[in-house]
């Protein structure tokens, strides 16, 4: 059971090894007015190791969104009357202007990376962090890539606030948020299975001029069809045969744009025997017929 906090001891600052940068107001205003920065930008960033008695309480909330990533120990939060616990390997997101209070657990104080951010698109990123639900806490297993991105942002800010610095760190920050929103692209836990999926994609590319079955692809990856399909869709977002059709249509676009072969001949080059089926397939994926696509590209 997490202990909320000692009633008589609250500490806001001063942890051994702490790091914190608060951007000056003129710099924040510059970010808010700059076209390439105004959609998402950092206002504060830091790291608090073993932050015993760490505590914040904001009755009116914060003007910025807050992201706290716990890498050791644990803590707690109360956001608009909803109490949550935050443990190692989890992150906490606090939307702007939400009444909140949070702090480190008394017995096992957290170590946290934290960022405050704003921008025209910031609400959308908060939605992604909350998984479009009313969840303030999400899973975030340790990732060397995530830590490297944070360190890059922090060390760059330490060296100055030029426009080049601001452009760079806020572009990197979007990638940093992406590691929380889409953790499936970080450090795949089943490296062998990921390599098998990558191999199956290469196999598709090498057999773009043939008809390949799901059973054949699964056998190539040394998996059952159902297991292969589930892993493939998780990695690519598409079922295997739909992805194979995407590859065929991509190849078709290249032929239509850079050669003068007929649609019928192109159909056969892609391992399809029915030009009418190919035209329907192309229109479904590209939103226009092969003939119209070729005409549009020729005069683009």
C-alpha positions as CSV (number, residue, x, y, z in Angstrom):
1,X,0.0,0.0,0.0
2,X,1.5,3.3,-1.0
3,X,1.8,5.8,1.8
4,X,0.5,9.2,0.6
5,X,2.9,11.4,2.6
6,X,3.9,12.4,6.1
7,X,1.6,15.2,7.3
8,X,4.3,17.4,8.7
9,X,7.2,17.0,6.2
10,X,6.9,18.2,2.7
11,X,9.9,19.0,0.5
12,X,9.6,20.7,-2.9
13,X,13.2,21.0,-4.0
14,X,16.7,19.9,-3.1
15,X,17.4,16.2,-4.1
16,X,20.9,14.9,-4.5
17,X,21.7,14.7,-8.2
18,X,18.6,16.6,-9.3
19,X,18.4,18.3,-12.6
20,X,16.0,21.0,-13.6
21,X,15.6,23.7,-16.3
22,X,12.8,26.2,-16.4
23,X,12.8,28.1,-19.6
24,X,12.6,31.9,-19.2
25,X,9.2,33.5,-20.0
26,X,10.6,35.4,-23.1
27,X,11.8,32.1,-24.5
28,X,8.4,30.5,-23.9
29,X,6.7,33.4,-25.6
30,X,9.0,33.0,-28.5
31,X,8.1,29.4,-28.8
32,X,4.4,30.3,-28.6
33,X,4.7,32.8,-31.5
34,X,7.0,30.8,-33.8
35,X,5.2,28.9,-36.5
36,X,7.3,25.8,-36.3
37,X,7.2,25.6,-32.5
38,X,3.8,26.8,-31.4
39,X,2.1,23.4,-31.8
40,X,4.2,21.7,-29.2
41,X,7.0,23.0,-27.0
42,X,8.7,22.4,-23.6
43,X,8.5,24.9,-20.8
44,X,10.2,23.0,-17.9
45,X,12.2,19.8,-17.7
46,X,14.1,17.8,-15.1
47,X,15.1,14.7,-13.2
48,X,14.7,14.1,-9.5
49,X,16.4,11.0,-8.1
50,X,15.1,9.4,-4.9
51,X,13.0,12.5,-4.3
52,X,12.1,11.9,-0.7
53,X,9.2,14.2,0.5
54,X,8.8,15.5,-3.0
55,X,5.4,17.2,-3.1
56,X,3.4,19.6,-5.3
57,X,-0.1,21.0,-4.8
58,X,-1.7,23.3,-7.3
59,X,-5.3,24.3,-6.5
60,X,-5.8,26.0,-9.9
61,X,-3.8,23.4,-11.8
62,X,-0.8,24.2,-14.0
63,X,-0.9,26.3,-17.2
64,X,1.1,23.5,-18.8
65,X,0.5,19.8,-19.2
66,X,2.8,17.7,-17.0
67,X,4.4,14.3,-17.8
68,X,6.1,12.4,-15.0
69,X,8.0,9.2,-15.7
70,X,8.8,7.0,-12.7
71,X,11.9,4.9,-13.1
72,X,12.3,3.8,-9.5
73,X,10.3,3.8,-6.3
74,X,6.7,5.0,-6.4
75,X,4.5,8.0,-5.7
76,X,0.9,9.1,-5.8
77,X,-1.4,11.8,-7.3
78,X,-4.8,13.3,-6.8
79,X,-6.1,14.9,-10.0
80,X,-9.5,16.6,-9.9
81,X,-10.5,14.4,-7.0
82,X,-9.3,11.1,-8.5
83,X,-6.5,9.4,-6.6
84,X,-3.9,7.3,-8.5
85,X,-0.7,5.4,-7.6
86,X,2.4,5.7,-9.8
87,X,4.9,2.9,-9.7
88,X,8.3,2.1,-11.3
89,X,7.9,1.7,-15.0
90,X,4.8,3.9,-15.2
91,X,4.1,7.5,-16.3
92,X,1.7,10.1,-15.0
93,X,0.1,12.7,-17.2
94,X,-1.7,15.7,-15.7
95,X,-3.7,17.8,-18.1
96,X,-3.3,21.6,-17.8
97,X,-5.7,23.5,-15.5
98,X,-6.6,20.3,-13.6
99,X,-6.5,20.7,-9.8
100,X,-3.9,18.4,-8.6
101,X,-1.5,17.3,-5.9
102,X,1.2,14.7,-6.1
103,X,4.2,13.4,-4.2
104,X,6.7,10.7,-3.5
105,X,5.9,7.7,-1.4
106,X,7.4,8.0,2.1
107,X,9.0,4.6,2.3
108,X,10.0,4.2,-1.4
109,X,10.3,7.7,-2.9
110,X,10.2,7.8,-6.6
111,X,12.9,8.8,-9.1
112,X,11.3,10.7,-11.9
113,X,11.9,12.3,-15.2
114,X,9.4,15.2,-15.7
115,X,8.5,17.6,-18.4
116,X,6.0,20.5,-18.6
117,X,4.8,21.3,-22.1
118,X,2.3,23.4,-24.1
119,X,1.2,24.1,-27.6
120,X,-1.7,24.1,-30.0
121,X,-1.5,20.4,-30.4
122,X,-0.6,19.6,-26.8
123,X,-4.1,18.5,-25.9
124,X,-4.0,15.9,-28.7
125,X,-0.8,14.4,-27.3
126,X,-2.3,14.3,-23.8
127,X,-5.2,12.3,-25.4
128,X,-2.7,9.9,-26.8
129,X,-0.9,9.6,-23.5
130,X,-4.2,8.9,-21.8
131,X,-5.1,6.3,-24.5
132,X,-8.1,8.4,-25.3
133,X,-9.6,7.3,-21.9
134,X,-9.8,8.8,-18.5
135,X,-6.4,7.2,-17.6
136,X,-3.8,9.4,-15.9
137,X,-1.3,6.6,-15.5
138,X,0.2,4.4,-18.2
139,X,2.9,1.7,-18.5
140,X,6.3,2.6,-19.7
141,X,9.0,-0.1,-19.3
142,X,12.6,1.1,-19.2
143,X,14.0,2.0,-22.6
144,X,17.5,3.1,-23.4
145,X,16.2,5.0,-26.4
146,X,13.8,7.0,-24.3
147,X,16.5,7.9,-21.8
148,X,18.8,8.9,-24.6
149,X,16.1,11.2,-26.1
150,X,15.6,12.9,-22.7
151,X,19.3,13.4,-22.1
152,X,19.7,14.9,-25.6
153,X,16.9,17.4,-24.9
154,X,18.3,18.4,-21.5
155,X,21.9,18.7,-22.6
156,X,20.9,20.8,-25.6
157,X,18.9,23.2,-23.4
158,X,21.9,23.5,-21.1
159,X,24.0,24.8,-24.0
160,X,21.6,27.7,-24.9
161,X,18.2,28.9,-26.1
162,X,19.0,29.9,-29.7
163,X,16.3,29.2,-32.3
164,X,18.3,26.3,-33.6
165,X,18.4,24.9,-30.0
166,X,14.6,25.4,-29.6
167,X,13.8,23.8,-33.0
168,X,15.9,20.8,-32.3
169,X,14.8,20.0,-28.7
170,X,11.1,20.4,-29.5
171,X,11.5,18.1,-32.5
172,X,13.2,15.5,-30.3
173,X,10.5,16.1,-27.7
174,X,7.9,14.9,-30.1
175,X,9.8,11.7,-30.5
176,X,10.2,11.4,-26.7
177,X,6.4,11.6,-26.3
178,X,6.1,9.0,-29.0
179,X,7.9,6.5,-26.9
180,X,5.1,6.7,-24.3
181,X,2.2,6.9,-26.8
182,X,3.5,4.0,-29.0
183,X,5.7,1.8,-26.9
184,X,5.4,-1.1,-29.3
185,X,8.1,0.6,-31.5
186,X,10.6,0.6,-28.6
187,X,13.1,-2.2,-27.9
188,X,10.9,-5.1,-29.1
189,X,10.8,-7.8,-26.4
190,X,10.6,-10.7,-28.8
191,X,13.5,-9.9,-31.1
192,X,13.4,-13.3,-32.8
193,X,9.7,-12.9,-33.7
194,X,10.4,-9.4,-34.9
195,X,13.1,-10.6,-37.2
196,X,10.8,-13.3,-38.6
197,X,8.2,-10.6,-39.4
198,X,10.9,-8.5,-41.1
199,X,12.0,-11.5,-43.0
200,X,8.4,-12.2,-44.2
201,X,8.2,-8.6,-45.5
202,X,11.4,-9.1,-47.5
203,X,9.9,-12.4,-48.8
204,X,6.9,-10.5,-50.0
205,X,9.0,-7.9,-51.7
206,X,11.0,-10.6,-53.5
207,X,7.8,-12.4,-54.6
208,X,5.8,-9.3,-55.6
209,X,5.2,-10.9,-59.1
210,X,3.4,-14.0,-57.6
211,X,0.4,-14.9,-55.5
212,X,1.4,-15.7,-51.9
213,X,-0.9,-17.3,-49.4
214,X,-1.1,-16.7,-45.7
215,X,-0.1,-20.3,-45.0
216,X,3.0,-19.9,-47.2
217,X,4.0,-16.7,-45.3
218,X,3.4,-18.3,-41.9
219,X,5.5,-21.3,-42.9
220,X,8.3,-19.1,-44.1
221,X,8.3,-17.4,-40.6
222,X,8.0,-20.8,-38.9
223,X,4.8,-19.9,-37.1
224,X,1.2,-20.9,-37.1
225,X,-1.0,-18.8,-39.4
226,X,-3.0,-17.3,-36.5
227,X,0.2,-16.4,-34.5
228,X,1.9,-15.0,-37.5
229,X,-1.2,-12.9,-38.5
230,X,-1.4,-11.5,-34.9
231,X,2.3,-10.5,-34.7
232,X,2.3,-9.1,-38.3
233,X,-0.7,-6.9,-37.7
234,X,0.8,-5.7,-34.4
235,X,4.0,-4.7,-36.1
236,X,2.6,-3.2,-39.3
237,X,-1.0,-2.3,-38.6
238,X,-2.2,-4.5,-41.4
239,X,-3.1,-8.2,-41.9
240,X,-0.4,-10.0,-43.9
241,X,-2.2,-10.3,-47.2
242,X,-3.5,-6.7,-47.0
243,X,0.1,-5.6,-46.5
244,X,1.2,-7.7,-49.5
245,X,-1.5,-5.9,-51.6
246,X,-0.1,-2.6,-50.4
247,X,3.3,-3.6,-51.7
248,X,1.8,-4.6,-55.0
249,X,0.0,-1.3,-55.4
250,X,3.2,0.6,-54.5
251,X,5.0,-1.3,-57.2
252,X,2.1,-0.6,-59.6
253,X,2.5,3.2,-59.0
254,X,6.1,3.0,-59.9
255,X,5.3,1.2,-63.2
256,X,2.5,3.7,-64.0
257,X,4.6,6.7,-63.4
258,X,8.0,5.7,-64.9
259,X,7.0,3.3,-67.7
260,X,4.6,3.1,-70.6
261,X,3.5,-0.5,-70.2
262,X,-0.2,-1.2,-70.4
263,X,-2.4,-1.8,-67.4
264,X,-3.0,-5.3,-68.6
265,X,0.7,-6.1,-68.8
266,X,1.3,-4.4,-65.4
267,X,-1.4,-6.6,-63.9
268,X,0.5,-9.7,-65.0
269,X,3.8,-8.4,-63.7
270,X,2.2,-8.2,-60.3
271,X,1.1,-11.8,-60.4
272,X,-2.6,-11.0,-61.0
273,X,-4.5,-12.6,-63.9
274,X,-7.6,-10.4,-63.9
275,X,-7.0,-6.7,-65.1
276,X,-10.5,-5.8,-63.8
277,X,-9.7,-7.1,-60.3
278,X,-6.4,-5.2,-60.4
279,X,-8.2,-2.0,-61.4
280,X,-10.7,-2.4,-58.5
281,X,-7.9,-3.2,-56.1
282,X,-5.8,-0.2,-57.2
283,X,-8.8,2.1,-56.9
284,X,-9.6,0.8,-53.4
285,X,-6.1,1.6,-52.1
286,X,-5.3,4.8,-54.1
287,X,-8.8,6.3,-54.5
288,X,-8.5,6.5,-58.3
289,X,-8.1,4.1,-61.3
290,X,-4.7,3.2,-62.7
291,X,-5.4,5.1,-65.9
292,X,-6.4,8.3,-64.0
293,X,-3.3,7.9,-61.7
294,X,-1.0,7.6,-64.7
295,X,-2.6,10.6,-66.4
296,X,-2.4,12.8,-63.3
297,X,1.3,11.9,-62.7
298,X,2.3,12.4,-66.3
299,X,1.0,16.0,-66.2
300,X,1.9,16.8,-62.6
